[in-house]
Amino acid sequence: MLTIALSKGRILEQTLPLLKKAGLEIADKELNSRKLILDTNFDDIKVIVIRATDVPVFVQHGAADMGIAGKDVLLEHGANGLFELLDLGIAKCKLMVAASDKKQLKQDTLKIATKYVHSAKQYFEAKNQQIEIIKLYGAMELAPVVGLAHCIVDLVDTGNTLKANGLVPLEHIKDISSRLVVNTASFKTKNTQIKSWVSNIEKNL
């Protein structure tokens, strides 16, 4: 049995057509059901659809053999216990530093609002900049507006939300896209099956 963990939301919408091209299909009745483990058109392949941040955790601990998650999530997780096999080139965006203007970044101690704590620390430490991280899970753009932070580190797609809140993307940290990852133990014990599916997906990228 092969179990694949998929991220909810935008990534799932872009993943399903990719899997279908590779020959793996999940019926609408499965996707729309309240079931936690979904059947596919293969008896030996099951799918779980979970929060993006949980995908690498499930894969790391072997609750899923493979998973699809954004590079941003993998960077925060640290990717222990899993291999990153493929860049799927879907759900593309950029991890950026954004503020009202460049002057906001010139602080003795820069206050940063973000949920990407590891990536933000790594980026600013490389610049030898003193920082204070304020961890938020949403409404990031609000933090500079109300004086909670000087800037934010967040994913930027169109930039419309930033613009609507008087912020501009100023520094590029990393290009983000969704990646196919595999549990290190599963890669050894189910190598033939996993490699076959990876090859099928790769052909259709």
C-alpha positions in Angstrom: 0.0 0.0 0.0 1.2 3.5 -0.9 -0.1 6.5 0.9 0.2 10.0 -0.6 -0.3 13.2 1.5 -1.7 16.1 -0.4 -1.9 19.8 0.7 -5.3 21.4 0.9 -6.3 24.5 -1.1 -4.5 26.0 -4.1 -1.9 23.3 -4.2 -4.5 20.5 -4.3 -6.3 22.2 -7.2 -3.1 22.2 -9.2 -1.9 18.8 -8.1 -5.0 16.8 -9.1 -4.6 17.4 -12.9 -1.0 16.5 -12.6 -1.8 13.2 -10.9 -4.5 12.5 -13.4 -2.0 12.9 -16.3 0.2 10.4 -14.5 -2.7 8.0 -14.3 -3.8 8.5 -10.7 -7.4 9.7 -10.2 -9.5 10.5 -7.1 -13.3 10.5 -7.7 -15.2 13.7 -6.9 -17.4 11.8 -4.4 -14.2 10.9 -2.5 -12.9 14.5 -2.6 -16.2 15.9 -1.4 -16.8 13.3 1.3 -15.9 13.6 5.0 -13.5 10.7 4.8 -9.9 11.3 5.9 -8.3 8.5 3.8 -9.5 8.7 0.2 -9.6 5.8 -2.3 -8.1 6.2 -5.8 -8.5 4.3 -9.0 -5.7 1.9 -7.7 -6.5 -0.5 -4.9 -3.0 -0.2 -3.5 -2.8 3.7 -3.4 -4.6 5.8 -0.8 -4.6 9.6 -0.5 -4.9 11.9 2.5 -5.7 15.6 2.1 -4.3 17.6 5.0 -3.0 21.1 6.0 0.1 22.0 4.0 2.1 22.4 7.2 1.3 18.8 8.2 2.4 17.1 5.0 6.1 16.9 5.8 5.3 15.8 9.4 3.2 12.9 8.1 5.8 11.9 5.5 8.7 12.2 8.0 7.1 9.9 10.5 5.9 7.4 7.8 2.2 8.0 8.1 2.5 8.8 4.4 5.0 7.4 2.0 5.0 10.4 -0.3 3.7 14.0 -0.1 3.3 17.2 -2.0 4.0 20.5 -0.2 5.3 24.0 -0.9 9.0 24.7 -0.6 8.1 27.3 2.0 6.6 24.6 4.3 9.6 22.3 3.7 12.1 25.0 4.6 10.3 25.7 7.9 10.0 21.9 8.7 13.7 21.3 8.0 12.9 18.3 5.8 14.2 15.7 8.3 13.4 12.1 7.4 12.4 12.8 3.9 13.9 13.3 0.4 12.8 16.0 -2.0 12.5 14.2 -5.3 10.8 16.6 -7.8 10.1 20.3 -8.2 6.5 20.1 -9.7 6.6 23.7 -10.8 3.0 24.4 -9.5 1.6 26.9 -7.0 4.5 29.2 -7.8 5.1 32.4 -5.7 8.0 34.2 -4.0 9.0 34.5 -0.3 9.6 38.2 0.1 10.3 40.9 2.6 7.7 43.6 2.4 7.3 47.0 4.1 5.8 50.4 3.4 9.2 51.6 2.1 12.9 50.8 2.3 13.5 53.1 5.2 11.5 50.7 7.4 14.3 48.1 6.9 17.0 50.3 8.3 16.4 49.7 12.0 18.9 48.9 14.8 16.6 46.0 15.6 14.2 45.1 12.8 10.8 43.8 13.9 9.5 41.2 11.5 6.0 39.7 11.5 5.9 36.3 9.9 5.0 32.6 10.1 8.2 31.8 8.3 10.4 32.1 11.3 13.3 29.8 10.2 13.5 31.3 6.7 13.4 34.9 8.0 16.1 34.2 10.7 18.3 32.5 8.2 18.0 35.4 5.7 18.6 38.2 8.0 21.3 36.5 10.0 23.2 36.1 6.7 23.0 39.9 6.4 24.2 40.3 10.0 21.0 42.2 10.8 19.7 42.4 14.4 16.0 41.2 14.3 13.0 40.4 16.5 10.6 37.9 15.1 6.9 38.3 15.9 5.2 35.0 14.9 1.8 35.4 13.3 -0.4 32.9 11.5 -2.5 35.3 9.4 -3.3 38.9 8.6 0.4 39.5 8.2 -0.1 42.7 6.2 -1.8 44.3 9.2 1.3 44.2 11.4 3.2 47.1 9.9 0.0 49.1 9.5 -0.8 49.0 13.3 2.9 49.4 14.3 3.4 45.8 15.5 6.3 45.3 13.1 8.5 47.2 10.7 8.1 44.7 7.9 6.8 41.2 7.1 8.2 38.1 5.5 5.4 36.4 3.5 4.5 34.6 0.3 3.8 37.0 -2.6 1.8 36.0 -5.7 0.1 38.9 -7.4 1.1 41.5 -4.7 -2.4 42.9 -4.7 -3.0 42.3 -0.9 0.3 44.1 -0.1 -0.6 47.0 -2.4 -4.1 47.3 -0.8 -2.4 47.6 2.6 0.2 50.1 1.6 3.1 47.6 1.4 5.6 46.8 -1.3 7.8 43.7 -1.8 11.3 44.9 -1.3 13.7 41.9 -0.9 13.4 38.5 -2.5 14.3 35.6 -0.2 13.3 32.5 -2.3 11.3 31.3 -5.2 8.6 28.9 -4.0 6.9 26.0 -5.8 5.4 22.7 -4.8 7.7 19.7 -4.3 7.2 15.9 -4.3 8.8 14.4 -1.2 9.2 10.8 0.0 9.8 9.2 3.4 13.4 8.0 3.5 12.5 4.5 4.8 9.6 4.1 2.3 12.1 5.0 -0.5 14.1 1.9 0.4 11.2 -0.5 1.1 8.9 0.6 -1.7 11.5 1.8 -4.1 10.2 0.2 -7.3 6.6 1.5 -6.8 7.7 5.0 -5.8 10.2 5.3 -8.6 7.5 4.2 -11.1 5.1 6.9 -9.9 7.8 9.6 -9.8 8.7 8.7 -13.4 5.0 8.9 -14.4 4.6 12.4 -12.8 8.0 13.6 -14.2 7.0 12.7 -17.8 3.9 14.9 -17.5 5.5 18.0 -16.0 
